[in-house]
Amino acid sequence: MHADPERSGARAQPSGDGGGVADRIAVRREQMGISRDELARRAGMSTMYLHEVESRPGGFDSEALARLAAVLDMSYEELTTGRADAPPGRGGPAAQPVLMRLSEQECWQRLGTHGIGRISYTAGPGRQAPVVVPVNFLVDGRSVVYRTDPAGVAGIRAGEAVAFEADHVDERTGTGWSVLLAGTAEHPADRDALEALARRRAAGPWAGGKRDLWVRVLPHRVSGRVIQSLGEA
């Protein structure tokens, strides 16, 4: 295990992904298992010069940053500004966070009319392998429906036990919510009802292709949680 990078001196300003250049370099070094001295050597600079590059990335030496990015197997943009497609939650928790339960009505209000969520079930001979797949969904009454390929990973058989989850994270405040539906999968067959669903906004499958199977999640249990700051609770 290599020693942590130096913590003294000026640090890069935080970027949109919740860290600065020095933080991204330190994390990637740990992932690659190389020391600070080794990184500097591979990038053709002294350790002291590496510290200067980390501390003043905005107007110091773009060529040095490019060499560091190459050694760390990162793009120049990822090193200097962070990933634009990073997973949510990079900004850290809210001040004085409070976790609270949502009522069933509040859960449906959070889900709204449509969005992106995750469908979950167990597969395999002994039903021992959990499967979680993102799907774009519609809320239909007190159920959730989505379209998929019958032979695809989200093509769950009718009658299967299934769970559906959707959430939202506010990066600026560190607050958010999560809603979970636990129930049974159904294959709706009413042609008029399916045509009406297909005409709704955002009904088209994001994954593209021919996806003719509609799957409905009939919930037996609806639960949710919300994280708020103490002043909002």
Secondary structure as GFF3:
##gff-version 3
##sequence-region A 1 233
A	DSSP	alpha_helix	21	32	.	.	.	ID=ss1
A	DSSP	alpha_helix	36	42	.	.	.	ID=ss2
A	DSSP	alpha_helix	47	55	.	.	.	ID=ss3
A	DSSP	alpha_helix	62	71	.	.	.	ID=ss4
A	DSSP	alpha_helix	76	81	.	.	.	ID=ss5
A	DSSP	beta_strand	97	101	.	.	.	ID=ss6
A	DSSP	alpha_helix	104	111	.	.	.	ID=ss7
A	DSSP	beta_strand	114	123	.	.	.	ID=ss8
A	DSSP	beta_strand	129	139	.	.	.	ID=ss9
A	DSSP	beta_strand	144	148	.	.	.	ID=ss10
A	DSSP	beta_strand	161	170	.	.	.	ID=ss11
A	DSSP	beta_strand	175	186	.	.	.	ID=ss12
A	DSSP	alpha_helix	191	198	.	.	.	ID=ss13
A	DSSP	beta_strand	213	229	.	.	.	ID=ss14
###
